[in-house]
């Protein structure tokens, strides 16, 4: 039985997050999901991480405020501002209409503890219409593709 998406929550390095309702979510790809279980004292922890992530969202969601940005009255109060200035998505929480949730960690390049250089954001570059934003994490960016290409 297929389950229905209610919303996704995009979580950032500083534990801030933005909630995107289903009407703004075109696609979510979380590839190479790895599960881990570890115990500490009498606690058992279950974690899931993906090696690659791609989120295709309606551009209308760019003006949604993150939880921490509610206090700003200037340009810093939008999801777009956070995407353009921080590159620090750590998790995506998928929330279904029945209340079930999947909390998936996102691969991190480890060059910096505050910014993920493998996170790329594209506006209107994909030919899927003028209304989309594409967030890719763990995929090579276009400049890397050009520099790594070798003719045989």
C-alpha positions as CSV (number, residue, x, y, z in Angstrom):
1,X,0.0,0.0,0.0
2,X,1.4,3.4,-1.0
3,X,1.6,6.0,1.7
4,X,1.0,9.7,1.1
5,X,3.4,12.5,1.8
6,X,2.2,15.2,4.2
7,X,5.4,17.3,4.4
8,X,9.2,17.2,4.7
9,X,11.3,19.0,7.2
10,X,14.8,20.0,6.1
11,X,17.2,20.2,9.0
12,X,20.3,22.4,9.1
13,X,23.6,22.1,10.9
14,X,22.5,24.5,13.7
15,X,19.4,22.4,14.3
16,X,17.2,25.0,12.6
17,X,14.7,23.6,10.1
18,X,12.1,24.5,7.5
19,X,8.9,22.6,7.0
20,X,7.8,22.2,3.4
21,X,4.2,21.0,2.8
22,X,3.4,18.4,0.2
23,X,2.1,20.9,-2.4
24,X,5.6,22.4,-2.7
25,X,7.4,19.0,-3.0
26,X,7.9,17.8,-6.6
27,X,10.4,15.0,-5.9
28,X,12.6,13.7,-3.1
29,X,15.4,11.2,-3.9
30,X,17.4,9.8,-1.1
31,X,19.9,7.3,-2.6
32,X,22.2,4.8,-1.0
33,X,20.5,4.6,2.4
34,X,22.5,2.9,5.1
35,X,21.1,1.9,8.5
36,X,23.1,1.8,11.7
37,X,22.4,0.5,15.2
38,X,24.5,1.3,18.1
39,X,24.2,1.0,21.9
40,X,25.5,3.2,24.6
41,X,25.0,2.0,28.2
42,X,21.4,0.8,28.1
43,X,20.3,3.0,25.2
44,X,19.9,1.7,21.7
45,X,20.1,4.1,18.8
46,X,18.9,3.6,15.2
47,X,20.1,5.9,12.4
48,X,19.7,6.1,8.7
49,X,21.9,8.1,6.3
50,X,21.9,8.5,2.5
51,X,24.9,8.9,0.3
52,X,23.1,11.2,-2.2
53,X,20.1,13.4,-1.9
54,X,18.1,15.4,-4.5
55,X,15.1,17.6,-3.5
56,X,13.1,19.2,-6.3
57,X,10.8,21.8,-4.8
58,X,8.4,24.5,-6.1
59,X,10.1,27.9,-5.9
60,X,7.2,29.3,-4.0
61,X,8.6,27.6,-0.9
62,X,11.7,29.8,-0.9
63,X,9.9,32.5,1.1
64,X,9.0,30.1,4.0
65,X,10.7,31.1,7.2
66,X,12.9,28.6,9.0
67,X,12.1,28.1,12.7
68,X,15.0,30.3,13.8
69,X,14.4,33.0,11.2
70,X,10.9,33.9,12.5
71,X,12.6,36.7,14.5
72,X,14.2,38.4,11.6
73,X,12.3,41.2,9.8
74,X,14.8,41.5,6.9
75,X,16.0,39.4,4.0
76,X,17.5,36.8,6.4
77,X,14.0,35.5,7.2
78,X,13.6,33.1,4.2
79,X,14.5,29.5,3.3
80,X,16.2,31.0,0.2
81,X,18.5,33.1,2.3
82,X,19.6,30.1,4.3
83,X,20.1,28.0,1.2
84,X,22.2,30.7,-0.5
85,X,24.4,31.5,2.5
86,X,24.9,28.3,4.5
87,X,25.0,25.0,2.5
88,X,24.4,23.0,5.6
89,X,21.5,20.5,5.2
90,X,22.1,17.6,7.6
91,X,18.8,15.7,7.6
92,X,15.5,15.3,5.8
93,X,12.5,14.2,7.8
94,X,9.7,12.7,5.6
95,X,6.4,12.9,7.4
96,X,3.5,10.9,6.0
97,X,-0.2,11.6,6.3
98,X,-0.6,8.7,8.8
99,X,1.9,10.4,11.2
100,X,4.8,8.0,10.4
101,X,8.2,9.6,10.0
102,X,11.5,8.8,8.4
103,X,14.5,10.8,9.7
104,X,17.4,10.4,7.2
105,X,20.8,11.9,7.6
106,X,22.5,13.5,4.6
107,X,26.1,12.8,3.5
108,X,28.6,15.4,4.6
109,X,31.9,16.1,2.8
110,X,33.8,16.8,6.1
111,X,35.9,19.6,4.8
112,X,34.1,21.9,7.2
113,X,31.8,21.1,10.2
114,X,29.6,24.1,9.3
115,X,29.2,23.9,5.5
116,X,28.8,21.0,3.1
117,X,30.7,21.7,-0.2
118,X,28.8,18.8,-1.8
119,X,25.5,20.7,-1.5
120,X,24.5,22.5,-4.7
121,X,21.4,24.6,-5.3
122,X,20.1,25.2,-8.8
123,X,17.4,27.7,-9.8
124,X,15.7,27.3,-13.2
125,X,18.5,25.4,-14.8
126,X,16.9,22.0,-15.4
127,X,14.3,22.7,-18.0
128,X,11.5,21.5,-15.7
129,X,9.8,24.9,-15.8
130,X,10.5,28.2,-14.1
131,X,8.9,27.1,-10.8
132,X,11.5,24.6,-9.6
133,X,14.5,24.6,-7.3
134,X,16.8,21.6,-7.2
135,X,19.0,20.9,-4.2
136,X,21.6,18.2,-4.8
137,X,23.9,16.8,-2.1
138,X,26.6,14.2,-2.9
139,X,26.5,14.7,-6.6
140,X,29.4,16.2,-8.5
141,X,28.8,19.8,-9.5
142,X,29.1,21.0,-13.1
143,X,32.5,22.5,-12.6
144,X,33.9,19.2,-11.2
145,X,32.3,17.4,-14.1
146,X,34.2,19.6,-16.6
147,X,37.5,19.4,-14.9
148,X,37.3,15.7,-14.3
149,X,36.3,14.8,-17.9
150,X,39.1,13.3,-20.0
151,X,38.9,12.3,-23.6
152,X,40.1,8.9,-24.5
